[in-house]
C-alpha cells in the first residue's frame, strides 16, 4: 500500500468562493467526494468539495483519500491539507490508474474520503467519511451481474393507471422528494441568487411554487419540510414575535398542500416540519403533524408554536409522535453527537422505533442550484443509518434533495420510491401507511427500482422463519441499465455492532443462525448510481 502526499501548492489549489452570511442552523462543516464510476482513460481524478457556511476566519481541513481493492484492502492512499479562506472550495486528487508499477487489475473498487477541519480547543467537529464505488478495467457492460427476472412495477408518471403485470407485485411506485424547504423557513431562493440558506421567511418562493415545480419535474410527491423554529422569522427567539402569526403560517402551509393535492390528482403535496437543530441535536422530518412544534418564546414568554417540545429532548419527541400517530424520518444523520437520549447518540427508544420509519442514506447538496439533475456534490449516510438499524430501529432507506434553492427535484435524479397498493389512491393516508409498512426503496436513478423479497415476503416485513431463507434482490430499469455489483447486507437489531456483507449475488439462499436478523440489498448500476431496498427483519427459530 502506497501513501502519496500532495505537494503543498497542489493541496491548496482551492476554488474558494466568496464568503456569504449564513444562518447559524447551517454553520457546519460539509465534505463530499465525487469519484466518477467510469473513466474514458486509464487516468482519472477524484474531487473533494468542502463547505463551511458562515465561517469567517481562515482554517485548515485535513483530508485523506484511500483506494480500496475489490477485497476491501487499501491499495493507495493520498493525504493533504486545504486552506479554508472562504465558504466553499474543492481539491482535485489525480490517479494514474496504476497500483505500483502495474495497471490496477479490473474490478469494482471503492474510493473513500476522510476529512476534518482543525478547530479551536473549544470547538467540536465531526470528521466526515464518505465512499463511492468505481469501475476499473474492462467496460462495465462486460462485468454485469446476472439478475432474476422481475417485472417492473407500474409508476404513476410512466404508466398512469396501469395494473401490475400478471404475477407481478400488486403495487404502484410513486417517486418523491421527502425533504425540502421553501420561504416558510430558510429556502425558496431563486436559483440565480441562491448562495446558501436564506434568512427565514425572506425568499420569493413558497410551498405552492415548490409543488408546481416538482410536479413539472415529474415527481409524484414533494414534502415541504420547514424548520420548526423559524416561523417567527428568525433563527432564535424574536422578542416581538407574534405567536398567532407563527401558528397561522404553519396552518397556511398545510392548507396550501391540501389545496394543491386536490387540484392536481395523482400528485401528493405534503407539508410538515424539520424538527430540531444541527448543533448537539439532529433533524427529524415529521410528515403528518397538523400542529407546529417548538420551544422558542417571545419576550412575553409566549410559545411561538402550537405545542411545546423541549429542544434536544428526542425521547420526549418520540413519545409525543407515538401518542399523535405521527411518522418521521432521520434527516442526514451524523454518526456522533446527534439524536442523543441519556447521553447516547443515535439511541434507541421503543417509542422512537414505533414512529421513525425512514433514514436518509444519500442527499444531493442542500444548496445545489443545478436544474439538469446533474449535481455531483452528494452526501452519504449509510454508516449512520446502519448504526440506527443495529440499535434496533426498523427503518427503510430514503434519498432526498434538501432543496433550499428553487430547484425542487431537479438537482439530481435521486428519488424515494414509495409502494402503494394497486388501485389505492395516492393520498396522505396511503403514503403514511406505506411508510409505516416500510414499503420504500431509495434510488439515485429515477428510472430504476429495487424490491427485496425474503421467502416470498415483501421488504419491510417482520416475520418468524424456520429453516432456509431465500433473499432475492429484484431490479428493474426503464432505461436498460445493468447491474455492476450486488451486496446483500446483514445485521442484528439491538446488537449495536457492525452491518456486514453477506453475499454478492442477487439470489442468496442460506439458513440464518437462531435469533434476530435484518437484511437489505444495495445495488450498483453500470453507471455508478446506487439503490437500496428496505430491510426485512427475521426472527430465526
BAKE-349067 format. One line per field, with one value per residue (C-alpha): residue number from 0; residue in one letter; x, y, z. Coordinates in Angstrom, 1 decimal, padded with zeros to 4 digits. Example, Ala and Ser with C-alpha at 12.3 -4.5 7.8 and 13.67 -1.06 7.14 Angstrom:
2
resi: c(0 | 1)
resn: c(A | S)
x: c(012.3 | 013.7)
y: c(-004.5 | -001.1)
z: c(007.8 | 007.1)
END
This chain:
541
resi: c(0 | 1 | 2 | 3 | 4 | 5 | 6 | 7 | 8 | 9 | 10 | 11 | 12 | 13 | 14 | 15 | 16 | 17 | 18 | 19 | 20 | 21 | 22 | 23 | 24 | 25 | 26 | 27 | 28 | 29 | 30 | 31 | 32 | 33 | 34 | 35 | 36 | 37 | 38 | 39 | 40 | 41 | 42 | 43 | 44 | 45 | 46 | 47 | 48 | 49 | 50 | 51 | 52 | 53 | 54 | 55 | 56 | 57 | 58 | 59 | 60 | 61 | 62 | 63 | 64 | 65 | 66 | 67 | 68 | 69 | 70 | 71 | 72 | 73 | 74 | 75 | 76 | 77 | 78 | 79 | 80 | 81 | 82 | 83 | 84 | 85 | 86 | 87 | 88 | 89 | 90 | 91 | 92 | 93 | 94 | 95 | 96 | 97 | 98 | 99 | 100 | 101 | 102 | 103 | 104 | 105 | 106 | 107 | 108 | 109 | 110 | 111 | 112 | 113 | 114 | 115 | 116 | 117 | 118 | 119 | 120 | 121 | 122 | 123 | 124 | 125 | 126 | 127 | 128 | 129 | 130 | 131 | 132 | 133 | 134 | 135 | 136 | 137 | 138 | 139 | 140 | 141 | 142 | 143 | 144 | 145 | 146 | 147 | 148 | 149 | 150 | 151 | 152 | 153 | 154 | 155 | 156 | 157 | 158 | 159 | 160 | 161 | 162 | 163 | 164 | 165 | 166 | 167 | 168 | 169 | 170 | 171 | 172 | 173 | 174 | 175 | 176 | 177 | 178 | 179 | 180 | 181 | 182 | 183 | 184 | 185 | 186 | 187 | 188 | 189 | 190 | 191 | 192 | 193 | 194 | 195 | 196 | 197 | 198 | 199 | 200 | 201 | 202 | 203 | 204 | 205 | 206 | 207 | 208 | 209 | 210 | 211 | 212 | 213 | 214 | 215 | 216 | 217 | 218 | 219 | 220 | 221 | 222 | 223 | 224 | 225 | 226 | 227 | 228 | 229 | 230 | 231 | 232 | 233 | 234 | 235 | 236 | 237 | 238 | 239 | 240 | 241 | 242 | 243 | 244 | 245 | 246 | 247 | 248 | 249 | 250 | 251 | 252 | 253 | 254 | 255 | 256 | 257 | 258 | 259 | 260 | 261 | 262 | 263 | 264 | 265 | 266 | 267 | 268 | 269 | 270 | 271 | 272 | 273 | 274 | 275 | 276 | 277 | 278 | 279 | 280 | 281 | 282 | 283 | 284 | 285 | 286 | 287 | 288 | 289 | 290 | 291 | 292 | 293 | 294 | 295 | 296 | 297 | 298 | 299 | 300 | 301 | 302 | 303 | 304 | 305 | 306 | 307 | 308 | 309 | 310 | 311 | 312 | 313 | 314 | 315 | 316 | 317 | 318 | 319 | 320 | 321 | 322 | 323 | 324 | 325 | 326 | 327 | 328 | 329 | 330 | 331 | 332 | 333 | 334 | 335 | 336 | 337 | 338 | 339 | 340 | 341 | 342 | 343 | 344 | 345 | 346 | 347 | 348 | 349 | 350 | 351 | 352 | 353 | 354 | 355 | 356 | 357 | 358 | 359 | 360 | 361 | 362 | 363 | 364 | 365 | 366 | 367 | 368 | 369 | 370 | 371 | 372 | 373 | 374 | 375 | 376 | 377 | 378 | 379 | 380 | 381 | 382 | 383 | 384 | 385 | 386 | 387 | 388 | 389 | 390 | 391 | 392 | 393 | 394 | 395 | 396 | 397 | 398 | 399 | 400 | 401 | 402 | 403 | 404 | 405 | 406 | 407 | 408 | 409 | 410 | 411 | 412 | 413 | 414 | 415 | 416 | 417 | 418 | 419 | 420 | 421 | 422 | 423 | 424 | 425 | 426 | 427 | 428 | 429 | 430 | 431 | 432 | 433 | 434 | 435 | 436 | 437 | 438 | 439 | 440 | 441 | 442 | 443 | 444 | 445 | 446 | 447 | 448 | 449 | 450 | 451 | 452 | 453 | 454 | 455 | 456 | 457 | 458 | 459 | 460 | 461 | 462 | 463 | 464 | 465 | 466 | 467 | 468 | 469 | 470 | 471 | 472 | 473 | 474 | 475 | 476 | 477 | 478 | 479 | 480 | 481 | 482 | 483 | 484 | 485 | 486 | 487 | 488 | 489 | 490 | 491 | 492 | 493 | 494 | 495 | 496 | 497 | 498 | 499 | 500 | 501 | 502 | 503 | 504 | 505 | 506 | 507 | 508 | 509 | 510 | 511 | 512 | 513 | 514 | 515 | 516 | 517 | 518 | 519 | 520 | 521 | 522 | 523 | 524 | 525 | 526 | 527 | 528 | 529 | 530 | 531 | 532 | 533 | 534 | 535 | 536 | 537 | 538 | 539 | 540)
resn: c(X | X | X | X | X | X | X | X | X | X | X | X | X | X | X | X | X | X | X | X | X | X | X | X | X | X | X | X | X | X | X | X | X | X | X | X | X | X | X | X | X | X | X | X | X | X | X | X | X | X | X | X | X | X | X | X | X | X | X | X | X | X | X | X | X | X | X | X | X | X | X | X | X | X | X | X | X | X | X | X | X | X | X | X | X | X | X | X | X | X | X | X | X | X | X | X | X | X | X | X | X | X | X | X | X | X | X | X | X | X | X | X | X | X | X | X | X | X | X | X | X | X | X | X | X | X | X | X | X | X | X | X | X | X | X | X | X | X | X | X | X | X | X | X | X | X | X | X | X | X | X | X | X | X | X | X | X | X | X | X | X | X | X | X | X | X | X | X | X | X | X | X | X | X | X | X | X | X | X | X | X | X | X | X | X | X | X | X | X | X | X | X | X | X | X | X | X | X | X | X | X | X | X | X | X | X | X | X | X | X | X | X | X | X | X | X | X | X | X | X | X | X | X | X | X | X | X | X | X | X | X | X | X | X | X | X | X | X | X | X | X | X | X | X | X | X | X | X | X | X | X | X | X | X | X | X | X | X | X | X | X | X | X | X | X | X | X | X | X | X | X | X | X | X | X | X | X | X | X | X | X | X | X | X | X | X | X | X | X | X | X | X | X | X | X | X | X | X | X | X | X | X | X | X | X | X | X | X | X | X | X | X | X | X | X | X | X | X | X | X | X | X | X | X | X | X | X | X | X | X | X | X | X | X | X | X | X | X | X | X | X | X | X | X | X | X | X | X | X | X | X | X | X | X | X | X | X | X | X | X | X | X | X | X | X | X | X | X | X | X | X | X | X | X | X | X | X | X | X | X | X | X | X | X | X | X | X | X | X | X | X | X | X | X | X | X | X | X | X | X | X | X | X | X | X | X | X | X | X | X | X | X | X | X | X | X | X | X | X | X | X | X | X | X | X | X | X | X | X | X | X | X | X | X | X | X | X | X | X | X | X | X | X | X | X | X | X | X | X | X | X | X | X | X | X | X | X | X | X | X | X | X | X | X | X | X | X | X | X | X | X | X | X | X | X | X | X | X | X | X | X | X | X | X | X | X | X | X | X | X | X | X | X | X | X | X | X | X | X | X | X | X | X | X | X | X | X | X | X | X | X | X | X | X | X | X | X | X | X | X | X | X | X | X | X | X | X | X | X | X | X | X | X | X | X | X | X | X | X | X | X)
x: c(000.0 | 001.4 | 000.7 | 001.0 | 001.4 | 000.3 | 002.7 | 001.6 | 000.7 | -001.4 | -003.2 | -004.2 | -005.3 | -008.9 | -011.6 | -012.9 | -015.9 | -016.6 | -017.8 | -021.5 | -023.6 | -025.4 | -027.9 | -026.4 | -028.6 | -026.3 | -023.0 | -021.5 | -018.6 | -019.6 | -017.4 | -018.3 | -016.4 | -017.0 | -015.5 | -016.8 | -017.8 | -016.4 | -013.4 | -012.7 | -009.0 | -006.8 | -006.0 | -008.8 | -009.3 | -011.4 | -012.8 | -013.2 | -015.6 | -015.6 | -018.1 | -018.3 | -021.2 | -020.8 | -017.2 | -015.4 | -011.9 | -009.4 | -008.8 | -007.3 | -009.0 | -007.0 | -008.1 | -007.3 | -008.4 | -008.0 | -008.4 | -009.8 | -009.3 | -012.3 | -011.4 | -011.6 | -007.9 | -006.3 | -004.2 | -003.3 | -003.6 | -003.4 | -003.1 | -003.2 | -004.5 | -006.8 | -007.0 | -010.4 | -010.3 | -014.0 | -017.1 | -016.7 | -013.9 | -012.5 | -009.4 | -008.6 | -006.8 | -005.3 | -004.8 | -002.7 | -004.8 | -001.8 | -001.0 | 002.7 | 004.3 | 001.4 | -002.1 | -004.7 | -006.4 | -010.0 | -012.8 | -015.1 | -013.0 | -014.0 | -012.8 | -013.0 | -012.6 | -011.9 | -012.0 | -012.0 | -011.4 | -009.0 | -010.9 | -010.1 | -009.8 | -013.5 | -014.8 | -016.0 | -016.2 | -017.2 | -014.8 | -016.7 | -016.1 | -017.7 | -017.1 | -018.2 | -017.5 | -015.7 | -015.2 | -011.6 | -010.5 | -013.0 | -016.1 | -018.9 | -021.2 | -018.7 | -019.0 | -022.7 | -024.3 | -026.9 | -030.3 | -033.5 | -036.4 | -038.5 | -041.5 | -041.1 | -043.9 | -046.0 | -045.3 | -047.8 | -045.9 | -044.6 | -047.7 | -050.6 | -053.5 | -051.7 | -052.3 | -049.4 | -048.4 | -049.6 | -047.5 | -046.0 | -046.2 | -049.5 | -048.1 | -047.6 | -044.4 | -044.6 | -041.4 | -040.9 | -038.5 | -039.3 | -037.1 | -037.1 | -037.6 | -039.4 | -039.7 | -041.8 | -038.3 | -034.8 | -035.4 | -037.2 | -034.4 | -034.2 | -031.6 | -029.6 | -029.4 | -029.1 | -025.8 | -026.9 | -029.6 | -031.8 | -032.8 | -036.0 | -039.3 | -037.5 | -037.1 | -039.6 | -040.9 | -043.3 | -044.9 | -047.2 | -044.3 | -042.4 | -045.2 | -045.8 | -042.1 | -041.8 | -044.9 | -043.5 | -040.2 | -042.0 | -042.2 | -045.3 | -044.7 | -043.0 | -042.7 | -042.1 | -040.4 | -039.8 | -037.5 | -039.9 | -038.0 | -038.1 | -041.8 | -041.1 | -038.8 | -035.6 | -033.3 | -033.5 | -036.4 | -037.6 | -038.6 | -041.5 | -042.7 | -046.5 | -047.3 | -050.6 | -048.7 | -046.3 | -049.1 | -051.1 | -048.2 | -047.9 | -051.7 | -051.4 | -048.7 | -051.0 | -053.9 | -051.6 | -050.6 | -054.1 | -055.4 | -052.6 | -053.2 | -057.0 | -056.4 | -053.8 | -055.0 | -052.1 | -049.7 | -049.3 | -048.2 | -047.3 | -046.4 | -044.6 | -041.6 | -038.0 | -037.7 | -034.6 | -031.2 | -027.9 | -025.6 | -026.0 | -029.3 | -030.2 | -033.0 | -036.2 | -038.8 | -042.4 | -044.7 | -048.2 | -048.5 | -051.2 | -049.6 | -046.5 | -044.0 | -041.5 | -039.6 | -039.0 | -040.8 | -041.0 | -040.2 | -043.6 | -042.8 | -045.4 | -044.7 | -044.1 | -045.8 | -048.9 | -047.3 | -044.2 | -041.4 | -038.2 | -035.2 | -033.0 | -035.3 | -035.7 | -037.1 | -040.0 | -040.4 | -040.7 | -043.3 | -045.4 | -045.2 | -046.4 | -049.3 | -050.3 | -049.8 | -047.1 | -044.4 | -040.8 | -037.5 | -033.9 | -032.5 | -028.8 | -027.8 | -024.3 | -022.6 | -021.8 | -023.4 | -027.0 | -030.3 | -029.0 | -031.0 | -029.5 | -026.1 | -026.1 | -026.1 | -028.4 | -030.0 | -032.9 | -036.2 | -039.4 | -041.4 | -038.8 | -038.8 | -042.6 | -042.6 | -039.3 | -039.8 | -037.1 | -033.4 | -031.8 | -029.0 | -027.9 | -028.7 | -027.7 | -026.2 | -028.8 | -027.6 | -027.4 | -028.5 | -028.4 | -031.5 | -030.3 | -030.3 | -026.5 | -025.3 | -022.0 | -021.9 | -023.7 | -023.6 | -023.6 | -025.2 | -025.4 | -023.0 | -025.1 | -028.3 | -026.7 | -025.9 | -029.6 | -030.6 | -028.1 | -029.5 | -032.9 | -034.7 | -036.9 | -036.1 | -036.3 | -033.8 | -034.7 | -032.8 | -033.8 | -032.5 | -033.0 | -033.5 | -033.1 | -033.0 | -035.9 | -035.0 | -037.2 | -036.4 | -034.1 | -030.7 | -030.2 | -032.0 | -032.3 | -035.8 | -037.5 | -039.8 | -043.0 | -045.1 | -048.8 | -051.2 | -052.5 | -055.9 | -055.4 | -055.4 | -052.2 | -053.1 | -051.5 | -053.2 | -051.9 | -048.4 | -048.2 | -049.5 | -046.7 | -044.1 | -045.3 | -045.0 | -041.5 | -042.5 | -039.9 | -036.7 | -034.0 | -032.7 | -030.2 | -031.7 | -035.4 | -035.8 | -034.8 | -036.5 | -035.2 | -037.5 | -036.1 | -038.1 | -037.5 | -039.1 | -041.7 | -042.3 | -042.1 | -039.3 | -040.3 | -041.9 | -041.0 | -041.6 | -040.5 | -038.6 | -037.7 | -035.1 | -033.7 | -034.2 | -034.0 | -033.3 | -034.0 | -033.0 | -035.4 | -034.2 | -035.7 | -034.6 | -036.7 | -033.6 | -032.0 | -029.3 | -027.5 | -026.2 | -022.5 | -022.5 | -024.9 | -024.4 | -026.8 | -026.1 | -026.9 | -027.1 | -028.6 | -031.1 | -030.2 | -026.6 | -025.1 | -022.4 | -021.4 | -023.5 | -021.6 | -021.8 | -023.5 | -023.5 | -022.6 | -025.4 | -028.9 | -030.4 | -029.0 | -030.1 | -028.9 | -030.0 | -029.6 | -028.3 | -031.0 | -032.0 | -032.9 | -031.6 | -032.2 | -031.1 | -031.2 | -030.0 | -027.7 | -027.2 | -024.6 | -025.7 | -023.3 | -023.3 | -022.4 | -025.8 | -026.9 | -030.2 | -031.1 | -034.0 | -035.8 | -034.7 | -036.6 | -036.4 | -036.3 | -036.7 | -035.0 | -036.2)
y: c(000.0 | 003.4 | 006.7 | 009.9 | 013.4 | 016.0 | 019.0 | 021.9 | 024.1 | 021.4 | 020.6 | 024.2 | 024.9 | 025.6 | 027.3 | 029.1 | 031.3 | 034.4 | 034.1 | 034.7 | 035.3 | 032.1 | 031.3 | 029.5 | 026.4 | 025.6 | 026.6 | 023.2 | 021.6 | 019.7 | 017.5 | 015.5 | 013.1 | 012.9 | 009.7 | 009.1 | 005.4 | 005.1 | 006.7 | 007.3 | 006.9 | 004.9 | 008.1 | 009.7 | 012.1 | 012.4 | 015.7 | 016.7 | 019.5 | 021.4 | 023.9 | 025.7 | 028.2 | 031.2 | 030.6 | 033.9 | 033.1 | 031.1 | 027.4 | 024.1 | 020.9 | 017.7 | 015.1 | 011.6 | 009.6 | 005.8 | 003.4 | 000.1 | -003.1 | -005.3 | -007.4 | -004.3 | -003.8 | -000.4 | -000.2 | 003.5 | 006.5 | 010.2 | 012.9 | 016.6 | 019.9 | 022.5 | 026.1 | 027.4 | 031.0 | 031.3 | 029.1 | 026.6 | 025.0 | 021.9 | 019.7 | 017.5 | 014.2 | 012.7 | 008.9 | 007.4 | 004.2 | 002.2 | 000.4 | 000.5 | -000.1 | -002.0 | -001.0 | -001.8 | -005.1 | -004.8 | -004.9 | -002.8 | -000.7 | 001.8 | 005.3 | 006.5 | 010.1 | 011.2 | 014.9 | 017.1 | 020.8 | 021.8 | 023.5 | 025.7 | 023.9 | 024.7 | 023.5 | 020.0 | 019.0 | 015.6 | 014.0 | 013.1 | 009.8 | 009.1 | 006.4 | 005.5 | 002.6 | 002.9 | 000.5 | -000.2 | -002.0 | -003.7 | -001.8 | -002.3 | -003.9 | -006.8 | -007.3 | -007.1 | -009.3 | -011.8 | -010.7 | -012.6 | -011.8 | -009.0 | -007.2 | -003.5 | -002.1 | 000.5 | 004.1 | 007.0 | 009.0 | 006.3 | 004.1 | 006.1 | 003.9 | 000.7 | -002.5 | -004.7 | -007.4 | -010.9 | -012.4 | -009.0 | -007.5 | -005.6 | -002.2 | 001.1 | 003.1 | 006.8 | 008.8 | 011.5 | 014.1 | 013.9 | 016.7 | 020.3 | 023.9 | 027.0 | 030.6 | 029.4 | 028.8 | 029.3 | 028.1 | 029.2 | 031.4 | 032.0 | 029.7 | 032.6 | 034.3 | 031.2 | 031.1 | 029.1 | 029.2 | 032.3 | 034.5 | 033.0 | 034.0 | 036.3 | 034.3 | 034.7 | 031.2 | 029.4 | 025.9 | 026.5 | 027.3 | 024.3 | 021.9 | 023.2 | 023.0 | 019.4 | 018.3 | 019.7 | 018.0 | 014.6 | 013.9 | 012.3 | 013.5 | 016.6 | 017.3 | 020.9 | 020.3 | 023.6 | 024.3 | 024.3 | 027.1 | 029.7 | 030.6 | 033.8 | 035.0 | 034.4 | 031.6 | 032.3 | 033.8 | 037.1 | 039.2 | 040.9 | 037.8 | 037.2 | 033.6 | 033.8 | 034.7 | 031.8 | 029.3 | 030.8 | 030.5 | 026.7 | 026.3 | 028.2 | 025.7 | 022.8 | 024.4 | 025.1 | 021.4 | 020.2 | 022.5 | 021.7 | 017.9 | 018.4 | 020.5 | 018.0 | 014.4 | 012.0 | 014.4 | 014.4 | 017.7 | 017.4 | 020.0 | 019.2 | 020.3 | 019.6 | 019.5 | 020.2 | 021.9 | 020.5 | 021.6 | 019.0 | 017.9 | 016.4 | 017.0 | 014.9 | 015.2 | 014.9 | 014.2 | 014.3 | 016.7 | 019.4 | 021.1 | 023.3 | 022.1 | 024.3 | 025.5 | 029.2 | 032.1 | 035.8 | 038.5 | 037.9 | 034.2 | 033.2 | 030.0 | 030.5 | 027.2 | 025.2 | 022.5 | 022.7 | 020.3 | 020.9 | 021.4 | 018.4 | 016.1 | 013.3 | 010.8 | 013.2 | 014.0 | 010.3 | 009.7 | 012.7 | 011.4 | 008.0 | 009.5 | 011.6 | 008.9 | 010.9 | 009.3 | 010.6 | 010.4 | 010.8 | 013.5 | 013.4 | 011.6 | 012.0 | 009.1 | 011.2 | 014.0 | 013.6 | 012.1 | 011.8 | 010.1 | 009.7 | 010.7 | 008.1 | 009.3 | 007.5 | 006.0 | 003.5 | 004.0 | 001.9 | 005.0 | 006.1 | 002.7 | 002.9 | 006.4 | 006.7 | 005.0 | 006.3 | 007.2 | 009.3 | 007.4 | 009.8 | 013.5 | 015.9 | 019.0 | 021.3 | 024.4 | 023.0 | 025.3 | 022.6 | 022.4 | 019.5 | 016.7 | 016.6 | 017.7 | 016.0 | 017.0 | 014.3 | 013.2 | 009.6 | 008.5 | 004.7 | 004.1 | 006.2 | 004.5 | 001.2 | 002.2 | 003.1 | -000.3 | -002.0 | -000.1 | -001.7 | 000.8 | -000.6 | 001.9 | 001.9 | 004.0 | 007.2 | 009.6 | 013.3 | 016.7 | 019.0 | 021.8 | 025.3 | 026.8 | 026.8 | 023.5 | 021.1 | 017.6 | 019.0 | 018.9 | 015.1 | 012.0 | 010.6 | 009.7 | 007.9 | 005.2 | 004.6 | 001.5 | 002.0 | -001.0 | -001.1 | 000.6 | 002.7 | 006.4 | 008.3 | 010.4 | 011.3 | 008.3 | 005.8 | 007.5 | 007.2 | 003.6 | 002.7 | 004.4 | 002.5 | -000.7 | 000.3 | -000.3 | 002.1 | 002.0 | 004.6 | 005.1 | 007.5 | 006.8 | 007.7 | 005.1 | 002.2 | 000.1 | -002.3 | -004.6 | -007.2 | -010.3 | -013.0 | -016.4 | -014.5 | -011.9 | -008.2 | -005.9 | -004.0 | -007.1 | -008.7 | -012.4 | -015.6 | -018.2 | -021.8 | -023.5 | -022.0 | -018.3 | -017.1 | -013.4 | -012.1 | -008.6 | -007.7 | -004.9 | -003.2 | -000.2 | 001.7 | 002.9 | -000.5 | -000.1 | -003.2 | -004.2 | -003.9 | -005.1 | -006.5 | -006.5 | -008.3 | -006.7 | -008.3 | -007.1 | -007.8 | -005.4 | -004.3 | -005.6 | -002.2 | -003.8 | -003.6 | -004.3 | -006.7 | -008.0 | -011.4 | -012.0 | -010.6 | -012.4 | -011.3 | -014.6 | -015.8 | -019.0 | -019.9 | -020.8 | -018.0 | -018.6 | -018.6 | -015.2 | -011.8 | -010.5 | -007.9 | -008.0 | -005.4 | -005.2 | -002.5 | -002.4 | -000.5 | 000.1 | 000.1 | 003.9 | 004.0 | 005.0 | 003.1 | 001.7 | 000.5 | -001.8 | -001.6 | -004.3 | -007.4 | -008.4 | -012.1 | -014.0 | -017.3 | -020.2)
z: c(000.0 | -001.0 | 000.6 | -001.5 | 000.0 | -002.5 | -002.8 | -000.6 | -003.5 | -005.1 | -001.9 | -001.5 | -005.1 | -004.0 | -005.9 | -002.9 | -003.5 | -001.5 | 002.0 | 002.5 | 005.6 | 006.5 | 009.2 | 012.2 | 011.6 | 008.6 | 010.1 | 010.0 | 008.1 | 005.0 | 002.8 | -000.3 | -002.6 | -006.3 | -007.8 | -011.4 | -011.7 | -015.2 | -016.8 | -020.5 | -020.0 | -017.6 | -015.7 | -013.6 | -010.8 | -007.7 | -006.4 | -002.8 | -002.1 | 001.2 | 002.5 | 005.8 | 005.6 | 007.8 | 008.8 | 008.8 | 009.9 | 008.0 | 008.8 | 007.7 | 006.5 | 006.9 | 004.3 | 003.3 | 000.3 | 000.0 | -002.9 | -001.7 | -003.8 | -004.5 | -001.5 | 000.8 | 001.3 | 000.9 | -002.2 | -002.3 | 000.0 | -000.6 | 002.1 | 002.1 | 003.6 | 002.3 | 003.5 | 004.4 | 003.2 | 002.3 | 002.5 | -000.3 | -002.3 | -003.8 | -004.2 | -007.2 | -006.5 | -009.6 | -010.0 | -012.8 | -012.9 | -011.6 | -008.3 | -008.1 | -011.5 | -013.0 | -014.1 | -011.5 | -012.1 | -013.4 | -010.9 | -008.7 | -006.4 | -003.7 | -003.1 | 000.4 | 001.8 | 005.3 | 006.0 | 009.2 | 009.9 | 012.6 | 015.3 | 018.2 | 021.6 | 022.4 | 019.0 | 018.2 | 014.6 | 013.2 | 010.8 | 007.6 | 005.9 | 002.5 | -000.1 | -003.6 | -005.9 | -009.2 | -012.1 | -013.1 | -016.3 | -018.6 | -019.6 | -017.0 | -019.6 | -019.7 | -015.9 | -015.3 | -012.6 | -013.5 | -012.0 | -011.6 | -013.9 | -012.5 | -014.0 | -013.2 | -011.1 | -012.8 | -012.0 | -011.7 | -014.4 | -016.7 | -016.8 | -015.2 | -014.2 | -015.3 | -013.5 | -012.4 | -014.9 | -014.3 | -011.5 | -010.6 | -007.1 | -006.6 | -006.1 | -007.9 | -007.4 | -006.6 | -006.7 | -004.2 | -002.7 | 001.0 | 002.3 | 001.0 | 002.2 | 000.9 | 002.1 | 005.1 | 006.6 | 005.0 | 001.5 | -001.7 | -003.2 | -006.9 | -008.4 | -009.8 | -006.4 | -004.1 | -002.4 | 000.7 | 003.3 | 003.3 | 006.1 | 007.4 | 005.6 | 003.1 | -000.2 | -003.0 | -003.4 | -001.1 | -000.9 | -003.8 | -006.2 | -004.9 | -005.5 | -009.0 | -009.8 | -008.5 | -010.4 | -013.7 | -012.9 | -012.9 | -009.2 | -007.7 | -004.1 | -002.6 | 001.1 | 002.1 | 005.5 | 007.1 | 010.0 | 013.0 | 014.9 | 012.1 | 011.9 | 013.8 | 011.0 | 013.0 | 013.9 | 017.6 | 019.5 | 018.1 | 021.2 | 019.4 | 017.6 | 017.4 | 018.3 | 016.3 | 013.1 | 013.5 | 014.1 | 011.2 | 008.8 | 009.6 | 009.1 | 005.8 | 004.6 | 005.4 | 003.6 | 000.6 | 000.4 | 000.8 | -001.9 | -004.4 | -004.0 | -004.5 | -007.7 | -009.1 | -008.7 | -008.8 | -007.2 | -003.4 | -001.9 | 001.8 | 004.3 | 007.6 | 009.6 | 010.1 | 013.9 | 015.8 | 015.3 | 014.0 | 016.8 | 019.6 | 018.1 | 014.8 | 012.3 | 012.2 | 009.5 | 010.7 | 007.8 | 009.2 | 012.1 | 012.0 | 014.9 | 014.9 | 017.5 | 019.1 | 022.2 | 021.5 | 023.2 | 022.7 | 025.3 | 027.0 | 027.4 | 024.8 | 023.0 | 019.2 | 018.3 | 019.0 | 021.2 | 023.4 | 022.6 | 024.6 | 022.3 | 022.1 | 024.0 | 021.4 | 023.8 | 024.6 | 020.9 | 020.0 | 022.8 | 021.6 | 018.0 | 019.1 | 021.0 | 018.0 | 015.4 | 013.5 | 011.3 | 010.9 | 009.1 | 010.3 | 008.2 | 007.1 | 010.3 | 011.7 | 013.5 | 016.6 | 018.5 | 017.2 | 018.3 | 021.9 | 024.6 | 028.0 | 026.7 | 023.9 | 020.3 | 017.8 | 020.9 | 020.6 | 022.3 | 021.9 | 021.0 | 018.5 | 016.9 | 016.5 | 014.8 | 012.9 | 009.6 | 007.3 | 007.3 | 004.6 | 003.0 | 000.3 | -000.3 | -003.0 | -001.5 | 000.1 | -001.7 | -005.2 | -008.0 | -010.6 | -012.9 | -015.0 | -012.5 | -012.7 | -009.3 | -008.3 | -004.7 | -002.7 | 001.0 | 002.0 | 005.4 | 005.1 | 008.0 | 010.4 | 009.1 | 009.8 | 013.4 | 013.9 | 012.4 | 014.7 | 017.7 | 017.0 | 014.8 | 012.0 | 009.2 | 005.4 | 003.3 | 001.6 | -000.6 | -001.0 | -002.0 | 001.0 | -001.6 | -000.3 | -003.8 | -006.2 | -007.9 | -006.1 | -007.5 | -010.2 | -008.6 | -009.2 | -010.4 | -006.9 | -005.6 | -002.8 | -004.2 | -002.2 | -002.9 | -002.7 | -003.2 | -006.8 | -007.1 | -004.0 | -004.4 | -003.6 | -000.5 | 002.8 | 004.4 | 001.8 | 001.9 | 005.7 | 005.6 | 003.2 | 005.4 | 008.4 | 006.5 | 005.3 | 001.6 | 000.4 | -001.6 | -002.3 | -005.8 | -007.3 | -010.7 | -011.0 | -013.8 | -011.6 | -009.0 | -006.3 | -004.2 | -001.8 | -001.1 | 001.6 | 001.1 | -000.9 | 001.8 | 001.0 | 002.1 | 005.2 | 006.8 | 010.1 | 010.4 | 012.0 | 010.0 | 010.3 | 008.1 | 004.9 | 003.9 | 000.3 | -000.3 | -003.8 | -005.0 | -007.7 | -010.0 | -013.0 | -015.1 | -017.6 | -019.3 | -019.8 | -017.1 | -016.0 | -012.5 | -011.9 | -008.3 | -005.7 | -001.9 | 000.4 | 003.8 | 007.2 | 010.8 | 014.2 | 015.7 | 019.2 | 019.0 | 018.4 | 016.2 | 012.6 | 009.5 | 007.2 | 003.6 | 003.4 | -000.3 | -003.7 | -005.6 | -006.3 | -005.1 | -001.8 | 000.0 | 003.4 | 006.9 | 009.4 | 012.9 | 015.6 | 016.8 | 015.3 | 012.0 | 009.3 | 005.7 | 002.9 | -000.7 | -002.2 | -006.0 | -008.0 | -011.6 | -014.6 | -014.4 | -010.7 | -009.4 | -006.2 | -005.0 | -001.5 | -000.7 | 002.6 | 005.0 | 006.1 | 009.8 | 010.5 | 013.8 | 013.1 | 015.1)
END
